[in-house]
Amino acid sequence: MSDTRKPWQKLAELAAHERDPDKLCALIRELTEALDEQTGRHPQKTSHELLGKRLLFVDDEQGIRATLPLLLKARGFDVRVAANVAEALNEMRTHKFDVLLSDLNIGKDDDGFTVVQAMRKAHPHCINILLTGYPGFESALQALHDEVDDYFVKPADLDSLVTTIERKLRARQDRC
């Protein structure tokens, strides 16, 4: 038996049963977009959308996953978090992102590049920034070859990180 419900109806049903607040917010955003698309309305963009502040943060260290997203949210970013490559790939399939901020070594050496490559395919205009506690010539060179937008060494200065992200978002917005 085929499902003849419209996409927004499926999203509404999922939202009605979702218990996780973060997933519920994401479903509500998707539902709003689906309804706007169906009705042909194009609402005013929110501040997150104007500067594109939807950010995926990927890091296997619990401590930084617990703190950096809170600091970024306080700076106006809409942050989703992943602890490994599989979670990051799932987030990319289910959400739109403007910025990827990923650890370079998420379990295995250099698997942050796997996340960057996947983000480039899923969201070609997304800004990709790598963080590493173990900087090296080879990884910096690979970042250049993979056209990573920036590369920060942990612990990164928050003001510098946010300024860089916002500068790159404005530059991207000006190109579009």
Secondary structure, 3 states (H helix, E strand, C coil): CCCCCCHHHHHHHHHHHCCCHHHHHHHHHHHHHHHHHHHCCCCCCCHHHHCCCEEEEECCCHHHHHHHHHHHHHCCCEEEEECCHHHHHHHHHHCCCCEEEEECCCCCCCCHHHHHHHHHHHCCCCEEEEEECCCCHHHHHHHHHCCCCEEEECCCCHHHHHHHHHHHHHHHHHHC
